[in-house]
Amino acid sequence: MDQQNNPIEQALHEYKQGLGNFTQKMPEIARKYNAFTEACFAEGKLSQKEKQMIALGISVYSQDEYCIIYHAKGCLDQGCTEEEILETVGVTAAFGGGAAMSQAVTLVQECLTELGGNGSQVQ
């Protein structure tokens, strides 16, 4: 499926394009922000996989659609299984209620479907 017909890939493209525009206009802020987030997501006592799962949960709770997509992809890239992702968003829904659950059963599931192909861990 090409990017124009895939809303998940299109959203990732829009995010990266917007970040690129911001970086051109505000390079110092972007550099510092990127350095901070890279440090936060670096391997440490928590694995990068665990950090992506935490970020996905926070994204679902805050209903930030771009971050849901970005961190669902991050979870897949770090080798999360569908079961691990769904358990992550289930815990989030237990805390965030119906609004979090609606994101979990719609956008997260769409991400798993659209991004989970091509040999990923999603079953």
C-alpha positions as CSV (number, residue, x, y, z in Angstrom):
1,M,0.0,0.0,0.0
2,D,1.5,3.4,-0.9
3,Q,1.9,6.2,1.6
4,Q,-1.0,8.3,0.2
5,N,-3.5,5.5,0.8
6,N,-2.1,4.5,4.2
7,P,-3.2,7.0,6.9
8,I,-0.7,5.7,9.4
9,E,2.3,6.1,7.1
10,Q,0.9,9.5,6.0
11,A,0.7,10.6,9.6
12,L,4.3,9.5,10.2
13,H,5.3,11.4,7.1
14,E,3.5,14.6,8.3
15,Y,5.1,14.4,11.7
16,K,8.6,14.0,10.2
17,Q,7.9,16.9,7.8
18,G,6.6,19.1,10.5
19,L,9.6,18.3,12.7
20,G,11.9,19.1,9.8
21,N,10.3,22.5,9.3
22,F,10.6,23.2,13.0
23,T,14.2,22.2,12.9
24,Q,15.0,24.6,10.1
25,K,13.3,27.5,11.8
26,M,14.4,26.7,15.4
27,P,17.6,24.7,15.1
28,E,19.0,25.3,18.6
29,I,15.7,24.3,20.3
30,A,15.3,21.3,18.0
31,R,18.9,20.1,18.7
32,K,18.5,20.3,22.4
33,Y,15.0,18.7,22.4
34,N,16.4,15.8,20.2
35,A,19.4,15.4,22.5
36,F,17.1,15.2,25.5
37,T,14.7,12.7,24.0
38,E,17.6,10.6,22.7
39,A,19.0,10.4,26.2
40,C,15.6,9.5,27.6
41,F,15.1,6.7,25.2
42,A,18.7,5.3,25.4
43,E,19.2,1.8,26.8
44,G,19.5,2.0,30.6
45,K,18.0,0.2,33.5
46,L,14.9,0.0,31.3
47,S,15.3,-1.4,27.9
48,Q,14.4,0.7,24.8
49,K,11.5,-1.7,24.3
50,E,10.2,-1.0,27.8
51,K,10.6,2.7,27.2
52,Q,8.6,2.6,24.0
53,M,5.8,0.7,25.8
54,I,5.7,3.4,28.5
55,A,5.7,6.1,25.8
56,L,2.9,4.4,24.0
57,G,0.8,4.1,27.2
58,I,1.3,7.8,27.9
59,S,0.4,8.7,24.3
60,V,-2.8,6.7,24.5
61,Y,-3.6,8.3,27.9
62,S,-3.0,11.8,26.5
63,Q,-4.8,11.0,23.2
64,D,-1.9,12.3,21.2
65,E,-2.5,10.6,17.9
66,Y,0.8,11.4,16.3
67,C,2.6,10.1,19.3
68,I,0.4,7.0,19.4
69,I,1.4,6.2,15.9
70,Y,5.1,7.1,16.5
71,H,5.4,5.0,19.6
72,A,3.3,2.1,18.3
73,K,5.9,1.9,15.5
74,G,8.7,2.3,18.1
75,C,7.2,-0.7,20.0
76,L,7.2,-2.8,16.8
77,D,10.7,-1.6,15.9
78,Q,11.9,-2.8,19.3
79,G,10.3,-6.2,18.8
80,C,7.1,-5.9,20.9
81,T,4.5,-8.6,20.1
82,E,0.9,-7.7,19.6
83,E,0.1,-9.2,23.0
84,E,2.7,-6.9,24.7
85,I,1.3,-3.8,22.9
86,L,-2.3,-4.7,23.7
87,E,-1.4,-5.4,27.4
88,T,0.3,-2.0,27.5
89,V,-2.7,-0.2,26.2
90,G,-5.0,-2.3,28.4
91,V,-3.2,-1.1,31.5
92,T,-3.4,2.4,30.1
93,A,-7.2,2.0,29.6
94,A,-7.6,0.8,33.2
95,F,-6.2,4.1,34.3
96,G,-7.5,6.4,31.5
97,G,-11.0,5.0,31.1
98,G,-13.1,5.0,28.0
99,A,-11.1,7.7,26.2
100,A,-7.9,5.7,26.4
101,M,-9.7,2.5,25.5
102,S,-11.2,4.1,22.4
103,Q,-7.6,5.0,21.2
104,A,-6.5,1.5,22.0
105,V,-9.2,-0.3,20.1
106,T,-9.0,2.0,17.1
107,L,-5.8,3.8,16.3
108,V,-3.4,1.4,18.1
109,Q,-5.1,-1.5,16.3
110,E,-4.8,0.3,13.0
111,C,-1.1,0.8,13.6
112,L,-0.7,-2.9,14.3
113,T,-2.5,-3.7,11.1
114,E,-0.7,-1.2,8.9
115,L,2.8,-1.3,10.4
116,G,2.9,-4.9,11.7
117,G,3.6,-6.6,8.3
118,N,6.9,-7.4,6.7
119,G,8.3,-9.8,9.3
120,S,7.5,-7.8,12.4
121,Q,6.8,-9.4,15.8
122,V,3.0,-8.8,15.5
123,Q,1.1,-12.0,15.3
